[in-house]
Amino acid sequence: MNVLLVEDDPKVAAHIEKGFIGEGHSCVAARDGEKGLAEALSDDVDVIVLDVMLPLLDGFTILERLRKDNVLTPVLLLSAKSQVEDKVRGLRSGANDYLTKPFAFEELLARVEGLAGRERESGDKTLIKVGDLTLDLVNRKVQRGDTEIDLQSKEFQLLECLLRHQGKVVTRSMLLEQVWNYHFDPQTNVIDVHISRLRQKVDKAFNVPLIETVRGTGYRIADPVVC
């Protein structure tokens, strides 16, 4: 995966670059908006991590110019601006995701890999399989082995989100954004309720549970280990 990082804070940029390279990804960095825009127009970029507050051109302006020129590369906006109106502006300008500072690199990595994965899979992959679990995106069906599992719409979306990040932690904020389209935390227990229902259907009747709780962070679909 080729990541373009547009970030003017040298410490933050160095931390992110080191993290992506350590995970085996390529990371090109730009320190101001004009250089970032020029790099973003390259055909070699898979995902753009774009700071909002930049010298010369701010992140919102860069994003608006890219979308105006029909550049559809996935963009994650990275910003200290945490107000709802800032997030709404970014998303309406064409951002695919929005992460506020400070942040854990593991969450940034999961979000960026998720954006890159959706871009690669668009229109092609119709089945997601983990162990004996199969999720059919076309027919909206879920099976474990020969057993078909009946899921409600949100349960299906929740399971799909977890499966697309298999082996990685999916935070509560990611689930709220990707399944419920909440770009802020409404202080609701909706995730807990749906995870509990999903476990009853996907895990309870089977020998190998798939959904793990990562305490204080979120959830993960683990690599299945036969007991």
ABEGO torsion letter per residue (X at the ends): XBBBBBBABAAAAAAAAAAAAAAGBBBBBBABAAAAAAAAABAABABBBBBABBBGBBAAAAAAAAAAAGBABBBBBBBABABAAAAAAAAAAGBABBBBOBBBAAAAAAAAAAAAAAAAABGABABBBBEABBBBAAAGBBBBEABBBBBBAAAAAAAAAAAAABGBBBBAAAAAAAAAGBABBAGBAAAAAAAAAAAAAAAAABABBABBBBBGAEBBBBBBBBX
